[in-house]
Amino acid sequence: MRKIAFKFVLAICMSVMSVLLWKMFNETQKIKTVIHKPSPISDVLNNPYMGFAPSAVNGPYPYEHSLVYKVLTWRELEPEKGKFAFEEIEAKYKLEEWSGKNVKLIIRVVLDYSTDTPHLDIPDWAYEEIKGDGIRYDEEVGKGFSPNYSNPVLIQLHKRLIRALGERYDNDPRIAFFALGSLGHWGEWHTYSSSHIAIPFPALAVSDQYVQHYLEAFPNKKLLLRRPYPIAKNNHIGLYNDGFGSRSSTNDFIDWFENGYLSVLAGDVKLPAMPNFWKSAPSGGEFSSGSEVLSFLRDDQIGQIIEMAKRSHVSWLGPPPLSEEELTPAAKANMEKLLKIMGYRLRVETAAYPQSVIQGSPLQVDVTIANDGVAPFYYDWPVELSLMDEDGRVVASRIANGLLTNWLPGQSKASLTLPIPADTAEGEYRLLAAVLDPDRMTPAIKLAMDGKQPDGRYLLGGVNVRKQTALVRLQSMFRKNKI
């Protein structure tokens, strides 16, 4: 009899609960969906890892920037064998000062930087260890010493140098990227040949060893190479163009990565096309001549400069030596046009979510992201969704990784879920979004839209948090116990 009575009572309870759950379902269907569409803004956005990268030596500059750039010679990095001058270099090039301004450093290490005077860019001790194996030159390109890059002693010494750099800087957030400049004049992966001199350049099997040193030393940094070598394609390395602004040089660079080319320097090897390299690693470089930057900003030139930026998907360029006096209103306006094209330019196009949510329940937010720039963001920084009360306190937040680097130019979609704590008070809240600097865990990327809050987060609209009723608690209990 007791079993029958229990089953009878259970049947009644289940019937009542079914009615209640059906009622709750109907009420849930009445919750409106908010479609929030932030308005785009046209401001120049000084954001991490993009824009102009002026010299780390000087400053301040007449424009905001998040990057500085420095070519370092092996000679200054390791004046004595095994004794690296990291502290001296960091002080000389103001690394801590730049870091305090949220400005990161791009480094290129070179072994041969041609100048107007005879000199060595490798340390004296290294010159002695390779027994002077190389060519001292005094030519049209300048004066200097081009080491024999195939020398096995040089290769091993280079490996030790790059390993030391990696130990120092691979996990250093003050460093943005490494441009691989170890080979050729100015680190541009070419050597000079004329009717009376031919400076050798290493074949692919040798140059790959130099690249491999960087790959092993910098697993956490984005790297850039001057030319589309197979090792660059296979390891998702970025590319840099030291002739940006020059129509012929930039067209050559674009043709290289779009179609590949036959490299005589590399030993008559067909270098591969890398048309999509910019999707996973940066495109950067230098203006073809610093003194010509102002001419590039003329009204009759800026159109083709912007087209170059679009086709090469460029994120950063350095170092443009511009002063406040040189920047006429027209030049400044054209510079801003270029800066608004370079790199990424992110905004929320739409955000869709329920107008209200129950305490202890998840809030789902479906967003459409627009990237109006020419490149993605290259490091996996966390995307945050949060709920803020009227006093400015964050009462709920959720971090998502693996999203940011996928937001290529054009539109992308993402679904984000924000758990609402059960003890969240009833009332109206602001729904906010932000991209956080992983070292500070604070909002760090400016979006090209309105709604920016004082703390750097962006408003996606309002959400009403409703009380968790007995009905909802009953539903939760049955769900947990799988009744």
C-alpha positions in Angstrom: 0.0 0.0 0.0 2.8 2.4 0.9 4.4 1.9 -2.6 1.1 2.6 -4.3 0.6 5.8 -2.2 4.1 7.0 -2.9 3.7 6.5 -6.6 0.4 8.3 -6.5 1.9 11.3 -4.7 4.9 11.3 -7.0 2.5 11.3 -10.0 0.6 14.2 -8.6 3.9 16.1 -8.0 5.1 15.4 -11.5 1.8 16.6 -13.0 2.0 19.8 -11.0 5.6 20.4 -11.9 4.8 19.8 -15.6 2.2 22.5 -15.4 4.6 24.9 -13.6 7.4 24.2 -16.1 5.1 24.7 -19.0 4.0 28.0 -17.5 7.7 29.0 -16.9 8.5 28.0 -20.5 5.7 30.3 -21.8 7.0 33.1 -19.6 10.5 32.6 -20.9 9.3 32.9 -24.5 8.1 36.4 -23.6 11.6 37.7 -22.8 12.6 40.2 -25.4 15.9 39.9 -27.3 17.9 43.1 -27.3 19.7 43.9 -30.5 22.4 46.6 -29.7 24.2 48.3 -32.6 27.0 50.6 -31.4 27.7 53.5 -33.7 31.1 53.4 -35.4 33.6 56.3 -34.7 36.2 57.7 -37.1 39.0 58.5 -34.6 42.6 57.4 -35.0 43.0 54.6 -32.5 46.5 54.2 -30.9 46.4 50.5 -30.2 48.9 47.8 -29.2 51.2 46.2 -31.8 50.2 48.5 -34.7 50.8 51.9 -36.3 54.0 53.9 -36.7 57.1 52.5 -34.9 59.6 55.4 -34.6 63.1 55.1 -33.3 63.5 54.0 -29.7 66.4 56.4 -29.4 64.5 59.7 -29.6 61.1 61.1 -28.8 58.7 62.4 -27.9 57.0 62.3 -31.3 54.2 64.4 -32.8 51.8 61.5 -32.9 50.6 58.8 -30.6 52.3 55.4 -31.0 52.3 52.0 -29.3 55.6 50.8 -30.8 59.2 51.8 -31.1 61.9 50.2 -33.3 65.6 49.5 -33.0 68.2 47.8 -35.1 70.8 46.3 -32.8 74.2 45.1 -33.9 75.8 42.0 -32.5 78.8 44.2 -31.6 76.7 46.2 -29.1 74.8 43.1 -27.8 77.9 41.1 -26.9 81.0 43.3 -26.8 82.8 40.5 -24.8 82.2 36.9 -25.4 79.5 35.6 -23.1 78.9 39.0 -21.6 75.7 40.4 -23.0 75.1 44.1 -22.6 71.3 43.8 -22.0 71.1 46.3 -19.1 73.1 48.9 -21.0 71.1 48.5 -24.1 67.8 48.6 -22.2 68.9 51.8 -20.5 70.2 53.4 -23.8 67.1 52.7 -25.7 64.7 53.6 -22.8 63.0 50.2 -22.6 61.5 50.8 -19.1 60.5 54.4 -20.0 58.7 53.2 -23.1 57.1 50.4 -21.2 55.7 52.9 -18.7 53.9 54.5 -21.6 52.5 51.2 -22.9 54.9 51.3 -25.8 56.5 48.1 -27.0 59.8 47.5 -28.8 60.5 45.8 -32.1 64.0 44.5 -32.4 66.1 43.6 -35.4 69.6 42.1 -34.9 72.1 42.6 -37.6 75.6 41.4 -38.4 76.3 43.9 -41.2 75.0 47.4 -41.3 76.6 49.4 -44.1 77.5 53.0 -43.3 79.8 55.8 -44.6 82.8 54.6 -42.6 84.7 51.3 -42.5 83.7 49.3 -39.4 82.7 45.9 -38.0 79.2 45.0 -36.8 80.2 41.7 -35.3 82.4 41.8 -32.1 86.1 41.9 -32.5 86.4 38.6 -30.6 83.9 36.9 -33.1 85.9 38.3 -36.0 89.0 36.7 -34.6 87.2 33.4 -33.9 86.1 33.1 -37.5 89.6 34.2 -38.6 88.4 37.2 -40.5 86.3 34.9 -42.8 84.3 37.4 -44.9 84.7 40.5 -47.1 85.5 44.0 -46.1 83.8 46.2 -48.6 83.9 49.9 -49.7 81.2 50.0 -52.4 78.2 51.9 -53.6 76.1 50.5 -50.8 78.5 51.7 -48.2 81.3 50.4 -46.1 81.4 47.5 -43.7 82.2 43.8 -43.3 80.1 40.9 -44.6 81.0 37.7 -42.8 81.0 34.4 -44.5 77.5 33.2 -43.2 78.4 29.6 -44.1 81.3 29.6 -41.6 80.3 26.8 -39.1 81.9 28.8 -36.2 79.9 31.8 -37.0 76.7 29.7 -37.2 77.3 28.3 -33.7 78.2 31.7 -32.2 75.0 33.1 -33.7 72.9 30.3 -32.3 74.3 31.1 -28.8 73.6 34.8 -29.3 70.0 34.3 -30.3 69.4 31.7 -27.5 70.6 34.3 -25.0 68.2 36.9 -26.5 65.4 34.4 -26.2 66.1 33.7 -22.6 66.0 37.4 -21.9 63.1 38.5 -24.1 60.8 35.7 -25.2 58.5 36.2 -22.3 59.1 39.9 -21.9 55.9 41.8 -22.6 57.9 44.9 -23.3 59.0 43.3 -26.6 56.5 43.2 -29.5 58.2 41.4 -32.3 61.6 40.3 -33.6 62.5 41.1 -37.2 65.1 38.5 -38.4 67.9 40.6 -39.7 70.9 38.4 -39.2 71.7 38.0 -42.9 72.8 40.6 -45.5 73.4 44.3 -45.5 71.2 46.1 -42.9 69.6 42.7 -42.2 67.7 42.8 -45.5 68.7 39.4 -46.7 70.8 40.5 -49.7 74.4 41.2 -50.4 76.0 43.4 -53.0 77.4 42.4 -56.4 79.1 44.6 -59.0 81.5 44.1 -61.9 84.5 43.9 -59.6 83.0 42.5 -56.3 80.6 39.8 -55.4 79.7 39.4 -51.8 78.4 35.8 -51.2 75.0 35.2 -49.7 74.3 31.8 -48.1 72.2 29.1 -49.8 68.9 28.0 -48.4 70.3 25.1 -46.3 72.6 27.6 -44.5 70.1 30.5 -44.1 67.5 28.1 -42.7 69.9 27.4 -39.8 69.9 31.1 -38.8 66.1 31.2 -39.0 65.9 28.0 -36.9 67.9 29.7 -34.1 65.1 32.3 -33.8 62.3 29.7 -34.0 63.9 27.8 -31.1 64.7 30.9 -29.0 61.3 32.7 -29.5 58.4 30.2 -29.3 56.2 33.0 -27.8 57.1 36.0 -30.0 55.9 36.7 -33.5 58.8 36.8 -36.0 59.2 38.5 -39.3 61.5 37.7 -42.3 62.5 39.9 -45.2 61.6 37.3 -47.9 59.1 34.5 -48.3 61.5 31.6 -47.7 60.0 28.1 -47.4 60.9 28.0 -43.7 58.9 31.2 -43.2 55.8 29.6 -44.8 56.2 26.4 -43.0 56.5 28.1 -39.6 54.0 30.9 -40.0 56.6 33.7 -39.9 55.5 37.2 -40.8 57.3 39.4 -43.5 58.7 42.9 -43.5 59.2 45.3 -46.4 62.0 47.8 -46.1 60.9 49.7 -49.2 57.4 50.7 -48.2 56.3 53.8 -50.0 58.4 53.1 -53.1 56.0 51.8 -55.7 58.6 49.5 -57.3 59.9 48.1 -54.0 56.5 47.6 -52.5 55.1 46.0 -55.7 58.0 43.6 -55.7 57.4 42.7 -52.1 53.7 42.1 -52.8 54.5 40.1 -55.8 56.9 38.0 -53.8 54.4 36.9 -51.2 51.4 36.7 -53.6 53.2 34.6 -56.3 56.7 33.6 -55.0 59.8 34.2 -57.1 63.1 32.7 -58.2 65.9 33.8 -55.8 69.3 33.9 -57.3 70.8 34.9 -53.9 69.3 31.7 -52.3 70.9 29.5 -54.9 68.4 29.7 -57.8 65.6 28.5 -55.6 61.9 29.2 -56.2 60.6 30.9 -53.1 57.0 30.0 -52.3 54.0 32.2 -52.4 52.7 33.2 -49.0 49.5 35.1 -49.8 47.9 34.4 -46.4 50.9 34.9 -44.2 49.4 38.0 -42.6 46.5 36.0 -41.2 48.8 34.5 -38.6 51.9 36.8 -38.3 52.5 40.5 -39.0 53.4 42.4 -42.1 55.6 45.3 -41.2 58.8 47.1 -42.3 60.3 50.5 -42.9 59.5 53.5 -45.2 61.8 53.3 -48.2 63.5 56.5 -47.1 62.8 58.3 -43.9 63.4 61.7 -45.6 60.6 60.9 -48.1 57.9 60.3 -45.5 56.4 63.8 -46.0 56.3 63.3 -49.7 54.3 60.1 -49.1 51.8 62.1 -47.2 51.0 64.6 -50.0 47.5 64.6 -51.4 48.7 63.3 -54.8 50.6 60.4 -53.1 48.4 59.2 -50.2 46.0 57.3 -52.3 48.6 54.9 -53.6 50.3 54.7 -50.2 47.0 53.5 -48.7 46.6 51.0 -51.5 50.0 49.7 -50.7 49.0 49.3 -47.0 45.9 47.4 -48.0 47.5 45.0 -50.4 50.4 44.3 -48.1 48.2 44.1 -45.0 50.7 46.1 -43.1 50.4 46.5 -39.3 53.4 48.6 -38.5 56.0 50.9 -40.2 59.1 52.5 -38.9 60.8 54.6 -38.2 59.2 57.8 -39.6 61.3 60.9 -38.5 58.5 63.5 -38.4 58.5 66.6 -36.3 55.6 68.8 -35.3 56.9 71.6 -37.5 56.9 69.4 -40.6 53.3 68.1 -40.2 51.1 70.6 -42.0 47.3 70.2 -41.6 47.1 68.4 -44.9 50.0 66.0 -44.1 48.5 65.3 -40.7 45.1 64.5 -42.2 46.7 62.1 -44.7 48.8 60.5 -42.0 45.7 59.8 -40.0 44.1 58.2 -43.1 47.0 55.8 -43.3 47.0 55.1 -39.6 43.3 54.2 -39.7 44.0 51.6 -42.4 47.0 49.9 -40.8 46.6 46.9 -38.5 43.3 46.0 -37.0 40.3 48.2 -36.3 37.7 46.3 -34.3 34.2 47.2 -33.3 31.0 45.4 -32.3 28.6 45.6 -35.1 25.7 44.0 -33.3 25.2 42.3 -29.9 22.1 40.2 -29.3 21.0 39.0 -25.8 17.9 38.5 -23.6 16.6 41.7 -22.1 16.5 40.0 -18.7 18.2 37.0 -17.0 17.4 35.1 -13.8 19.8 35.0 -10.9 22.1 32.0 -11.2 21.5 31.5 -14.9 23.8 32.1 -17.9 23.4 35.1 -20.1 24.2 34.3 -23.8 25.4 37.1 -26.0 25.8 36.7 -29.7 28.1 39.3 -31.3 29.0 40.2 -34.8 32.5 41.7 -34.9 33.6 44.1 -37.7 37.3 44.5 -38.4 37.7 47.6 -40.6 41.5 47.3 -40.8 43.8 45.1 -42.9 45.1 42.6 -40.4 44.1 40.7 -37.2 45.4 41.1 -33.7 48.3 38.6 -33.5 48.5 37.6 -29.8 45.7 35.7 -28.0 44.6 38.3 -25.5 41.6 37.6 -23.4 38.1 38.9 -24.4 36.0 39.8 -21.4 32.2 40.0 -21.0 31.0 41.6 -17.8 28.1 43.0 -15.8 28.4 46.2 -13.9 26.1 47.8 -11.4 25.1 51.4 -11.1 28.0 52.1 -8.6 30.6 50.9 -11.2 31.2 47.5 -9.5 31.7 44.5 -11.8 29.4 41.8 -10.4 29.9 39.2 -13.0 32.6 38.6 -15.6 33.8 35.9 -18.0 37.1 35.6 -19.9 37.2 33.9 -23.3 40.4 33.0 -25.1 41.0 31.8 -28.6 38.7 34.5 -30.2 40.7 37.6 -30.8 43.2 36.3 -33.3 40.4 34.9 -35.5 38.8 38.3 -36.1 40.2 38.9 -39.6 39.2 41.9 -41.8 35.5 41.8 -42.5 32.9 40.3 -40.3 33.2 37.5 -37.6 30.7 36.0 -35.2 31.1 34.8 -31.7 28.8 33.5 -28.9 29.8 34.5 -25.4 28.2 33.2 -22.2 28.3 35.1 -19.0 27.3 33.2 -15.8 25.2 35.4 -13.5 25.9 34.5 -9.8 22.9 33.4 -7.8 23.5 36.2 -5.2 23.4 39.0 -7.8 20.8 41.6 -6.6 17.8 42.2 -8.7 17.9 45.3 -10.9 19.3 46.9 -14.0 22.9 46.4 -15.0 25.2 47.4 -17.8 26.5 44.7 -20.1 30.2 45.5 -21.1 32.8 44.1 -23.3 36.6 44.6 -23.4 39.9 43.1 -24.6 42.3 42.8 -21.7 46.1 43.1 -21.5 47.0 39.7 -20.1 49.9 41.2 -18.0 47.7 43.8 -16.3 44.3 42.2 -16.8 42.9 45.6 -17.6 41.1 46.9 -20.8 43.8 47.6 -23.4 42.3 47.8 -26.9 40.3 50.8 -28.1 37.4 49.8 -30.3 36.1 51.9 -33.2 32.7 52.5 -31.7 30.9 54.6 -29.2 30.1 53.5 -25.6 33.6 53.6 -24.2 33.4 53.7 -20.4 35.9 55.5 -18.1 37.7 52.2 -17.3 38.1 51.3 -21.0 35.3 48.8 -21.2 32.5 49.3 -23.9 28.8 49.4 -23.3 26.7 46.8 -25.1 23.4 47.8 -23.4 21.4 47.1 -20.3 20.3 43.8 -18.7 17.7 43.2 -16.0 18.5 40.6 -13.4 15.4 38.9 -12.1 14.8 37.1 -8.8 15.3 33.4 -8.7 11.8 32.2 -7.9 10.8 29.0 -6.1 9.8 27.7 -9.5 13.3 28.2 -10.9 14.9 26.6 -7.9 12.6 23.6 -8.3 13.6 23.3 -11.9 17.3 23.5 -10.9 16.8 20.9 -8.3 15.1 18.5 -10.7 17.8 19.1 -13.3 20.6 18.4 -10.8 19.0 15.2 -9.6 18.0 14.2 -13.2 14.4 13.7 -12.1 
